[in-house]
Each structure stands twice: as structure tokens, then as C-alpha cells.
Amino acid sequence: MDEEILIKAIQKSYNSINFTERYRKIMEQYNDFNNRMHKVDKNEILKTLKHLGYNFKIFSPGQEFYLEESISNFKFDFSFNSKNGIMQIYISIYFNNIKVKYQENFAFIYRALMGDMNLNTTAPKFKTYDEFKEIINSLLKIYEDFKNEFLKRMNE
């Protein structure tokens, strides 16, 4: 399959699920840099993810968590870094084990969809594990909606 077709499907899928509005709300709501959690317990993060029904793995050492899902010829990687209470979020897509060259970081996806790569963005930040749960729950909903929309477009 032509990579250009995949990239257009990715862009249309993000637009279809209202990615920019949803991510903007998360960035604005969870933006307390000074009071963010500075020491994050990996086990507490994994426990929260498990409670939400996801079996994430962790890159060690560090605070990089990832979830891989293979569906048909596609592989989806949802990953995030939670170092110092700052969430860096990524989605990667592979087709036949070849990575599709598109923006992966949510901030870059947001900028690309807004049409301004110089747009000022901020990563979501959490002060407590309850806030982390709220943030990751919203981000996983975006991921699930995106994945389902993308697969639907690929099956058309």
C-alpha cells in the first residue's frame, strides 16, 4: 500500500475524531508545571494502567511505557513517558512491519493538524496519581477512537 494513502488516512482519522479539540482540552486542563509530581513510581503507573484494562510494558530504565497491538497488517504502538509528571505521548503505526512516516508525538500531531508547526503547545502534567488516571484515560480514549477510525478507513 502506498504510504501517501496511509498518511492521508491517518490525517483524516485524527480530524474525524476531533483530535485537536480533545488534546487542546487536556493540555489546558493539566498544565500546572510548578506543582507537578517530581517522583513518579513506575509500579503505581502500571497498576493504574492495569486497572483501566491495559497491559502496558515498560522500557527500563526510565519512565517509558508502551502498548503494542497488531490488527491485520497493522501494528499500533501507543507509548508515553511520565518522567517528572510530564506526559509525552506517541502513537506509531506500522504497515507490514514498516513504520509509517508520520508525526508520532501528540504535540506534533496537534501542530500538524492545526497547520502551524511553530504553534506553542505544552505536555499534560499531573500532580497526583488520580490526575494521571484522568489524563491517561482521556488519552487512551483518543487512541482507541483513532485506531478504530483508521481501521475503518482502511477497510473501505
Backbone as JSON Lines, residues from 0, in Angstrom:
{"i":0,"aa":"M","n":[0.84,-1.18,0.0],"ca":[0.0,0.0,0.0],"c":[0.88,1.24,0.0]}
{"i":1,"aa":"D","n":[0.5,2.22,-0.75],"ca":[1.25,3.46,-0.88],"c":[1.23,4.24,0.44]}
{"i":2,"aa":"E","n":[2.4,4.71,0.87],"ca":[2.49,5.43,2.15],"c":[1.65,6.71,2.14]}
{"i":3,"aa":"E","n":[1.53,7.34,1.01],"ca":[0.72,8.56,0.91],"c":[-0.74,8.28,1.26]}
{"i":4,"aa":"I","n":[-1.25,7.15,0.84],"ca":[-2.62,6.74,1.17],"c":[-2.76,6.55,2.68]}
{"i":5,"aa":"L","n":[-1.75,5.92,3.28],"ca":[-1.78,5.69,4.73],"c":[-1.74,7.02,5.48]}
{"i":6,"aa":"I","n":[-0.89,7.94,5.05],"ca":[-0.77,9.23,5.72],"c":[-2.07,10.02,5.62]}
{"i":7,"aa":"K","n":[-2.7,10.0,4.46],"ca":[-3.99,10.7,4.31],"c":[-5.05,10.07,5.22]}
{"i":8,"aa":"A","n":[-5.04,8.75,5.32],"ca":[-5.99,8.07,6.21],"c":[-5.72,8.43,7.67]}
{"i":9,"aa":"I","n":[-4.46,8.56,8.04],"ca":[-4.1,8.96,9.4],"c":[-4.63,10.36,9.68]}
{"i":10,"aa":"Q","n":[-4.35,11.3,8.78],"ca":[-4.81,12.68,8.97],"c":[-6.33,12.76,9.05]}
{"i":11,"aa":"K","n":[-7.01,12.08,8.14],"ca":[-8.48,12.11,8.14],"c":[-9.03,11.47,9.42]}
{"i":12,"aa":"S","n":[-8.37,10.44,9.89],"ca":[-8.83,9.78,11.12],"c":[-8.69,10.71,12.32]}
{"i":13,"aa":"Y","n":[-7.55,11.4,12.42],"ca":[-7.38,12.35,13.53],"c":[-8.42,13.46,13.45]}
{"i":14,"aa":"N","n":[-8.66,13.97,12.26],"ca":[-9.67,15.03,12.11],"c":[-11.06,14.51,12.46]}
{"i":15,"aa":"S","n":[-11.36,13.3,12.03],"ca":[-12.68,12.72,12.25],"c":[-13.0,12.54,13.73]}
{"i":16,"aa":"I","n":[-12.01,12.24,14.54],"ca":[-12.24,12.04,15.98],"c":[-12.08,13.33,16.78]}
{"i":17,"aa":"N","n":[-11.89,14.45,16.08],"ca":[-11.75,15.75,16.73],"c":[-10.53,15.79,17.66]}
{"i":18,"aa":"F","n":[-9.43,15.27,17.15],"ca":[-8.2,15.18,17.94],"c":[-7.77,16.53,18.49]}
{"i":19,"aa":"T","n":[-7.74,17.56,17.65],"ca":[-7.18,18.85,18.1],"c":[-7.96,19.42,19.27]}
{"i":20,"aa":"E","n":[-9.27,19.36,19.22],"ca":[-10.09,19.9,20.32],"c":[-9.9,19.07,21.59]}
{"i":21,"aa":"R","n":[-9.89,17.78,21.45],"ca":[-9.75,16.9,22.62],"c":[-8.37,17.06,23.27]}
{"i":22,"aa":"Y","n":[-7.31,17.11,22.46],"ca":[-5.97,17.23,23.03],"c":[-5.76,18.63,23.61]}
{"i":23,"aa":"R","n":[-6.31,19.66,22.96],"ca":[-6.2,21.02,23.48],"c":[-6.79,21.1,24.89]}
{"i":24,"aa":"K","n":[-7.95,20.48,25.09],"ca":[-8.59,20.49,26.41],"c":[-7.71,19.83,27.46]}
{"i":25,"aa":"I","n":[-7.08,18.72,27.1],"ca":[-6.19,18.03,28.03],"c":[-4.99,18.91,28.36]}
{"i":26,"aa":"M","n":[-4.39,19.52,27.34],"ca":[-3.23,20.4,27.57],"c":[-3.59,21.56,28.5]}
{"i":27,"aa":"E","n":[-4.76,22.14,28.29],"ca":[-5.18,23.28,29.11],"c":[-5.55,22.88,30.53]}
{"i":28,"aa":"Q","n":[-6.24,21.77,30.68],"ca":[-6.7,21.36,32.0],"c":[-5.57,20.88,32.9]}
{"i":29,"aa":"Y","n":[-4.57,20.23,32.32],"ca":[-3.48,19.64,33.12],"c":[-2.17,20.34,32.76]}
{"i":30,"aa":"N","n":[-2.02,21.54,33.3],"ca":[-0.91,22.39,32.87],"c":[-0.22,23.07,34.05]}
{"i":31,"aa":"D","n":[-0.18,22.43,35.21],"ca":[0.44,23.04,36.39],"c":[1.88,22.55,36.52]}
{"i":32,"aa":"F","n":[2.78,23.25,35.85],"ca":[4.19,22.86,35.81],"c":[4.83,22.89,37.2]}
{"i":33,"aa":"N","n":[4.55,23.92,37.98],"ca":[5.21,24.09,39.27],"c":[4.82,23.06,40.3]}
{"i":34,"aa":"N","n":[3.61,22.52,40.19],"ca":[3.14,21.57,41.2],"c":[3.06,20.14,40.69]}
{"i":35,"aa":"R","n":[3.7,19.86,39.57],"ca":[3.63,18.51,39.02],"c":[4.37,17.53,39.93]}
{"i":36,"aa":"M","n":[4.08,16.25,39.76],"ca":[4.72,15.2,40.55],"c":[6.16,15.01,40.05]}
{"i":37,"aa":"H","n":[7.11,15.17,40.94],"ca":[8.51,15.06,40.52],"c":[9.06,13.65,40.61]}
{"i":38,"aa":"K","n":[8.53,12.86,41.5],"ca":[9.0,11.47,41.64],"c":[7.82,10.55,41.35]}
{"i":39,"aa":"V","n":[7.89,9.86,40.22],"ca":[6.8,9.01,39.77],"c":[7.18,7.54,39.98]}
{"i":40,"aa":"D","n":[6.3,6.8,40.62],"ca":[6.52,5.39,40.89],"c":[6.01,4.56,39.71]}
{"i":41,"aa":"K","n":[6.92,3.87,39.03],"ca":[6.56,3.05,37.86],"c":[5.48,2.03,38.18]}
{"i":42,"aa":"N","n":[5.59,1.41,39.34],"ca":[4.63,0.37,39.73],"c":[3.23,0.95,39.91]}
{"i":43,"aa":"E","n":[3.15,2.16,40.43],"ca":[1.85,2.82,40.61],"c":[1.23,3.13,39.24]}
{"i":44,"aa":"I","n":[2.06,3.54,38.29],"ca":[1.59,3.82,36.93],"c":[1.09,2.52,36.29]}
{"i":45,"aa":"L","n":[1.87,1.45,36.4],"ca":[1.46,0.16,35.83],"c":[0.17,-0.35,36.47]}
{"i":46,"aa":"K","n":[0.03,-0.15,37.77],"ca":[-1.18,-0.57,38.47],"c":[-2.4,0.18,37.94]}
{"i":47,"aa":"T","n":[-2.25,1.47,37.71],"ca":[-3.35,2.28,37.16],"c":[-3.71,1.81,35.76]}
{"i":48,"aa":"L","n":[-2.71,1.57,34.93],"ca":[-2.95,1.11,33.56],"c":[-3.66,-0.24,33.56]}
{"i":49,"aa":"K","n":[-3.23,-1.14,34.44],"ca":[-3.87,-2.46,34.56],"c":[-5.32,-2.31,35.0]}
{"i":50,"aa":"H","n":[-5.56,-1.4,35.95],"ca":[-6.92,-1.14,36.43],"c":[-7.82,-0.65,35.29]}
{"i":51,"aa":"L","n":[-7.25,0.09,34.33],"ca":[-8.01,0.58,33.19],"c":[-8.18,-0.49,32.1]}
{"i":52,"aa":"G","n":[-7.56,-1.66,32.32],"ca":[-7.73,-2.77,31.38],"c":[-6.65,-2.89,30.33]}
{"i":53,"aa":"Y","n":[-5.52,-2.26,30.55],"ca":[-4.43,-2.29,29.56],"c":[-3.2,-2.96,30.16]}
{"i":54,"aa":"N","n":[-2.52,-3.73,29.34],"ca":[-1.32,-4.43,29.75],"c":[-0.1,-3.77,29.11]}
{"i":55,"aa":"F","n":[0.3,-2.63,29.66],"ca":[1.46,-1.91,29.16],"c":[2.74,-2.59,29.61]}
{"i":56,"aa":"K","n":[3.78,-2.37,28.84],"ca":[5.12,-2.8,29.22],"c":[5.94,-1.54,29.46]}
{"i":57,"aa":"I","n":[7.09,-1.72,30.07],"ca":[7.92,-0.56,30.37],"c":[9.32,-0.78,29.82]}
{"i":58,"aa":"F","n":[9.86,0.26,29.22],"ca":[11.27,0.25,28.83],"c":[12.06,0.59,30.08]}
{"i":59,"aa":"S","n":[13.03,-0.24,30.41],"ca":[13.85,0.02,31.59],"c":[15.27,0.3,31.18]}
{"i":60,"aa":"P","n":[15.96,1.18,31.84],"ca":[15.45,2.05,32.89],"c":[14.64,3.2,32.28]}
{"i":61,"aa":"G","n":[13.89,3.87,33.1],"ca":[13.15,5.03,32.63],"c":[11.68,4.96,32.93]}
{"i":62,"aa":"Q","n":[10.98,5.9,32.38],"ca":[9.54,6.03,32.6],"c":[8.79,5.92,31.28]}
{"i":63,"aa":"E","n":[9.27,5.1,30.36],"ca":[8.65,4.93,29.04],"c":[7.78,3.68,29.06]}
{"i":64,"aa":"F","n":[6.48,3.89,28.91],"ca":[5.51,2.81,28.92],"c":[4.97,2.63,27.51]}
{"i":65,"aa":"Y","n":[4.71,1.38,27.11],"ca":[4.22,1.18,25.75],"c":[3.23,0.02,25.67]}
{"i":66,"aa":"L","n":[2.34,0.16,24.69],"ca":[1.32,-0.83,24.4],"c":[1.4,-1.11,22.91]}
{"i":67,"aa":"E","n":[1.51,-2.38,22.56],"ca":[1.55,-2.78,21.14],"c":[0.31,-3.61,20.83]}
{"i":68,"aa":"E","n":[-0.31,-3.29,19.7],"ca":[-1.46,-4.06,19.24],"c":[-1.3,-4.33,17.76]}
{"i":69,"aa":"S","n":[-1.48,-5.57,17.36],"ca":[-1.44,-5.94,15.95],"c":[-2.83,-6.33,15.5]}
{"i":70,"aa":"I","n":[-3.26,-5.7,14.42],"ca":[-4.58,-5.97,13.83],"c":[-4.38,-6.05,12.33]}
{"i":71,"aa":"S","n":[-4.6,-7.24,11.79],"ca":[-4.4,-7.47,10.36],"c":[-2.95,-7.14,10.01]}
{"i":72,"aa":"N","n":[-2.73,-6.33,8.99],"ca":[-1.36,-5.97,8.57],"c":[-0.82,-4.75,9.32]}
{"i":73,"aa":"F","n":[-1.56,-4.27,10.31],"ca":[-1.17,-3.05,11.02],"c":[-0.73,-3.37,12.44]}
{"i":74,"aa":"K","n":[0.26,-2.61,12.88],"ca":[0.67,-2.65,14.27],"c":[0.58,-1.22,14.8]}
{"i":75,"aa":"F","n":[-0.04,-1.07,15.95],"ca":[-0.19,0.22,16.61],"c":[0.66,0.22,17.87]}
{"i":76,"aa":"D","n":[1.45,1.25,18.05],"ca":[2.22,1.44,19.28],"c":[1.72,2.72,19.93]}
{"i":77,"aa":"F","n":[1.2,2.59,21.14],"ca":[0.85,3.74,21.94],"c":[1.85,3.77,23.08]}
{"i":78,"aa":"S","n":[2.56,4.86,23.22],"ca":[3.56,4.93,24.29],"c":[3.55,6.31,24.92]}
{"i":79,"aa":"F","n":[4.07,6.36,26.12],"ca":[4.19,7.66,26.8],"c":[5.33,7.6,27.8]}
{"i":80,"aa":"N","n":[5.84,8.78,28.08],"ca":[6.86,8.97,29.09],"c":[6.23,9.84,30.16]}
{"i":81,"aa":"S","n":[6.41,9.46,31.41],"ca":[5.79,10.21,32.51],"c":[6.83,10.8,33.47]}
{"i":82,"aa":"K","n":[8.04,10.98,33.0],"ca":[9.12,11.49,33.85],"c":[8.75,12.86,34.43]}
{"i":83,"aa":"N","n":[8.94,12.99,35.73],"ca":[8.68,14.23,36.46],"c":[7.25,14.72,36.31]}
{"i":84,"aa":"G","n":[6.32,13.8,36.08],"ca":[4.92,14.18,35.98],"c":[4.54,14.87,34.69]}
{"i":85,"aa":"I","n":[5.41,14.8,33.69],"ca":[5.15,15.41,32.38],"c":[4.9,14.29,31.39]}
{"i":86,"aa":"M","n":[3.77,14.35,30.71],"ca":[3.37,13.27,29.79],"c":[3.79,13.61,28.35]}
{"i":87,"aa":"Q","n":[4.66,12.8,27.8],"ca":[5.0,12.85,26.38],"c":[4.34,11.63,25.75]}
{"i":88,"aa":"I","n":[3.43,11.85,24.79],"ca":[2.59,10.78,24.27],"c":[2.88,10.56,22.79]}
{"i":89,"aa":"Y","n":[2.88,9.28,22.37],"ca":[3.2,8.92,21.0],"c":[2.27,7.82,20.48]}
{"i":90,"aa":"I","n":[1.97,7.9,19.21],"ca":[1.32,6.8,18.5],"c":[2.13,6.54,17.24]}
{"i":91,"aa":"S","n":[2.52,5.3,17.05],"ca":[3.21,4.89,15.82],"c":[2.37,3.83,15.14]}
{"i":92,"aa":"I","n":[2.4,3.84,13.83],"ca":[1.68,2.84,13.04],"c":[2.66,2.17,12.1]}
{"i":93,"aa":"Y","n":[2.54,0.85,12.02],"ca":[3.35,0.06,11.1],"c":[2.41,-0.66,10.15]}
{"i":94,"aa":"F","n":[2.79,-0.7,8.89],"ca":[2.06,-1.49,7.9],"c":[3.02,-2.53,7.35]}
{"i":95,"aa":"N","n":[2.67,-3.8,7.48],"ca":[3.56,-4.9,7.1],"c":[4.95,-4.73,7.71]}
{"i":96,"aa":"N","n":[4.96,-4.37,8.99],"ca":[6.19,-4.18,9.79],"c":[7.07,-3.03,9.34]}
{"i":97,"aa":"I","n":[6.54,-2.14,8.51],"ca":[7.28,-0.94,8.1],"c":[6.59,0.26,8.72]}
{"i":98,"aa":"K","n":[7.36,1.06,9.44],"ca":[6.81,2.22,10.13],"c":[6.33,3.27,9.13]}
{"i":99,"aa":"V","n":[5.11,3.75,9.34],"ca":[4.57,4.83,8.5],"c":[5.19,6.13,9.0]}
{"i":100,"aa":"K","n":[5.74,6.89,8.07],"ca":[6.43,8.13,8.43],"c":[5.43,9.26,8.57]}
{"i":101,"aa":"Y","n":[4.94,9.42,9.81],"ca":[4.02,10.49,10.14],"c":[4.33,10.95,11.56]}
{"i":102,"aa":"Q","n":[3.88,12.15,11.9],"ca":[4.1,12.67,13.26],"c":[3.62,11.64,14.28]}
{"i":103,"aa":"E","n":[4.43,11.42,15.31],"ca":[4.07,10.44,16.33],"c":[3.71,11.1,17.65]}
{"i":104,"aa":"N","n":[4.44,12.14,18.01],"ca":[4.22,12.83,19.27],"c":[2.91,13.62,19.2]}
{"i":105,"aa":"F","n":[2.09,13.52,20.23],"ca":[0.79,14.2,20.21],"c":[0.91,15.7,19.98]}
{"i":106,"aa":"A","n":[1.92,16.34,20.56],"ca":[2.1,17.79,20.36],"c":[2.38,18.09,18.88]}
{"i":107,"aa":"F","n":[3.19,17.26,18.23],"ca":[3.49,17.47,16.81],"c":[2.27,17.16,15.94]}
{"i":108,"aa":"I","n":[1.51,16.13,16.31],"ca":[0.28,15.81,15.58],"c":[-0.67,17.01,15.68]}
{"i":109,"aa":"Y","n":[-0.8,17.55,16.87],"ca":[-1.67,18.72,17.1],"c":[-1.23,19.88,16.2]}
{"i":110,"aa":"R","n":[0.06,20.17,16.21],"ca":[0.58,21.29,15.39],"c":[0.33,21.03,13.9]}
{"i":111,"aa":"A","n":[0.59,19.81,13.45],"ca":[0.41,19.48,12.03],"c":[-1.05,19.64,11.62]}
{"i":112,"aa":"L","n":[-1.96,19.17,12.46],"ca":[-3.39,19.27,12.13],"c":[-3.87,20.72,12.19]}
{"i":113,"aa":"M","n":[-3.25,21.52,13.04],"ca":[-3.61,22.94,13.13],"c":[-2.95,23.73,11.99]}
{"i":114,"aa":"G","n":[-2.0,23.11,11.29],"ca":[-1.34,23.77,10.17],"c":[-0.29,24.77,10.57]}
{"i":115,"aa":"D","n":[0.25,24.65,11.79],"ca":[1.27,25.58,12.28],"c":[2.26,24.82,13.15]}
{"i":116,"aa":"M","n":[3.38,24.43,12.56],"ca":[4.38,23.66,13.3],"c":[5.12,24.49,14.35]}
{"i":117,"aa":"N","n":[4.9,25.81,14.36],"ca":[5.51,26.68,15.37],"c":[4.55,27.0,16.51]}
{"i":118,"aa":"L","n":[3.37,26.43,16.47],"ca":[2.36,26.68,17.48],"c":[2.88,26.26,18.85]}
{"i":119,"aa":"N","n":[2.65,27.1,19.84],"ca":[3.1,26.8,21.2],"c":[2.17,25.75,21.82]}
{"i":120,"aa":"T","n":[2.74,24.64,22.24],"ca":[1.97,23.6,22.91],"c":[2.67,23.23,24.21]}
{"i":121,"aa":"T","n":[1.95,22.52,25.03],"ca":[2.52,22.06,26.29],"c":[2.1,20.61,26.51]}
{"i":122,"aa":"A","n":[2.94,19.86,27.18],"ca":[2.6,18.47,27.51],"c":[1.73,18.46,28.75]}
{"i":123,"aa":"P","n":[0.77,17.53,28.83],"ca":[-0.03,17.42,30.06],"c":[0.86,17.06,31.24]}
{"i":124,"aa":"K","n":[0.5,17.6,32.4],"ca":[1.26,17.37,33.62],"c":[0.31,16.9,34.73]}
{"i":125,"aa":"F","n":[0.81,16.03,35.6],"ca":[-0.04,15.56,36.7],"c":[0.64,15.78,38.04]}
{"i":126,"aa":"K","n":[-0.22,16.05,39.04],"ca":[0.24,16.3,40.41],"c":[0.05,15.08,41.29]}
{"i":127,"aa":"T","n":[-0.94,14.26,40.91],"ca":[-1.3,13.09,41.72],"c":[-1.54,11.9,40.79]}
{"i":128,"aa":"Y","n":[-1.61,10.72,41.37],"ca":[-1.93,9.54,40.56],"c":[-3.38,9.58,40.08]}
{"i":129,"aa":"D","n":[-4.25,10.24,40.82],"ca":[-5.63,10.4,40.35],"c":[-5.65,11.27,39.08]}
{"i":130,"aa":"E","n":[-4.86,12.32,39.07],"ca":[-4.78,13.15,37.85],"c":[-4.16,12.36,36.7]}
{"i":131,"aa":"F","n":[-3.14,11.56,37.02],"ca":[-2.56,10.72,35.97],"c":[-3.64,9.82,35.37]}
{"i":132,"aa":"K","n":[-4.45,9.22,36.23],"ca":[-5.51,8.32,35.75],"c":[-6.49,9.07,34.85]}
{"i":133,"aa":"E","n":[-6.85,10.29,35.21],"ca":[-7.76,11.09,34.38],"c":[-7.12,11.38,33.02]}
{"i":134,"aa":"I","n":[-5.87,11.78,33.04],"ca":[-5.16,12.12,31.79],"c":[-5.03,10.89,30.9]}
{"i":135,"aa":"I","n":[-4.51,9.8,31.46],"ca":[-4.26,8.62,30.63],"c":[-5.57,8.02,30.14]}
{"i":136,"aa":"N","n":[-6.61,8.12,30.91],"ca":[-7.91,7.63,30.47],"c":[-8.38,8.42,29.24]}
{"i":137,"aa":"S","n":[-8.25,9.73,29.27],"ca":[-8.62,10.57,28.13],"c":[-7.73,10.28,26.92]}
{"i":138,"aa":"L","n":[-6.44,10.1,27.15],"ca":[-5.51,9.82,26.05],"c":[-5.78,8.46,25.42]}
{"i":139,"aa":"L","n":[-6.1,7.48,26.25],"ca":[-6.41,6.14,25.72],"c":[-7.72,6.14,24.93]}
{"i":140,"aa":"K","n":[-8.67,6.97,25.33],"ca":[-9.9,7.1,24.54],"c":[-9.59,7.69,23.17]}
{"i":141,"aa":"I","n":[-8.7,8.68,23.13],"ca":[-8.28,9.25,21.84],"c":[-7.61,8.17,21.01]}
{"i":142,"aa":"Y","n":[-6.71,7.42,21.63],"ca":[-6.01,6.35,20.93],"c":[-6.99,5.32,20.36]}
{"i":143,"aa":"E","n":[-7.92,4.85,21.18],"ca":[-8.89,3.84,20.75],"c":[-9.77,4.38,19.62]}
{"i":144,"aa":"D","n":[-10.24,5.61,19.76],"ca":[-11.06,6.21,18.72],"c":[-10.28,6.36,17.42]}
{"i":145,"aa":"F","n":[-9.02,6.8,17.54],"ca":[-8.18,6.95,16.35],"c":[-7.96,5.6,15.67]}
{"i":146,"aa":"K","n":[-7.57,4.61,16.45],"ca":[-7.29,3.27,15.91],"c":[-8.52,2.72,15.19]}
{"i":147,"aa":"N","n":[-9.68,2.82,15.81],"ca":[-10.9,2.31,15.2],"c":[-11.27,3.07,13.93]}
{"i":148,"aa":"E","n":[-11.12,4.38,13.96],"ca":[-11.42,5.19,12.77],"c":[-10.45,4.88,11.64]}
{"i":149,"aa":"F","n":[-9.19,4.74,11.96],"ca":[-8.17,4.43,10.96],"c":[-8.46,3.07,10.31]}
{"i":150,"aa":"L","n":[-8.74,2.06,11.13],"ca":[-9.01,0.72,10.61],"c":[-10.28,0.72,9.74]}
{"i":151,"aa":"K","n":[-11.27,1.48,10.16],"ca":[-12.49,1.59,9.36],"c":[-12.16,2.18,7.99]}
{"i":152,"aa":"R","n":[-11.34,3.2,7.94],"ca":[-10.95,3.81,6.66],"c":[-10.14,2.84,5.81]}
{"i":153,"aa":"M","n":[-9.33,2.02,6.43],"ca":[-8.5,1.07,5.68],"c":[-9.34,-0.08,5.12]}
{"i":154,"aa":"N","n":[-10.5,-0.3,5.71],"ca":[-11.39,-1.38,5.24],"c":[-12.43,-0.9,4.24]}
{"i":155,"aa":"E","n":[-12.43,0.38,3.93],"ca":[-13.4,0.92,2.96],"c":[-13.0,0.59,1.55]}
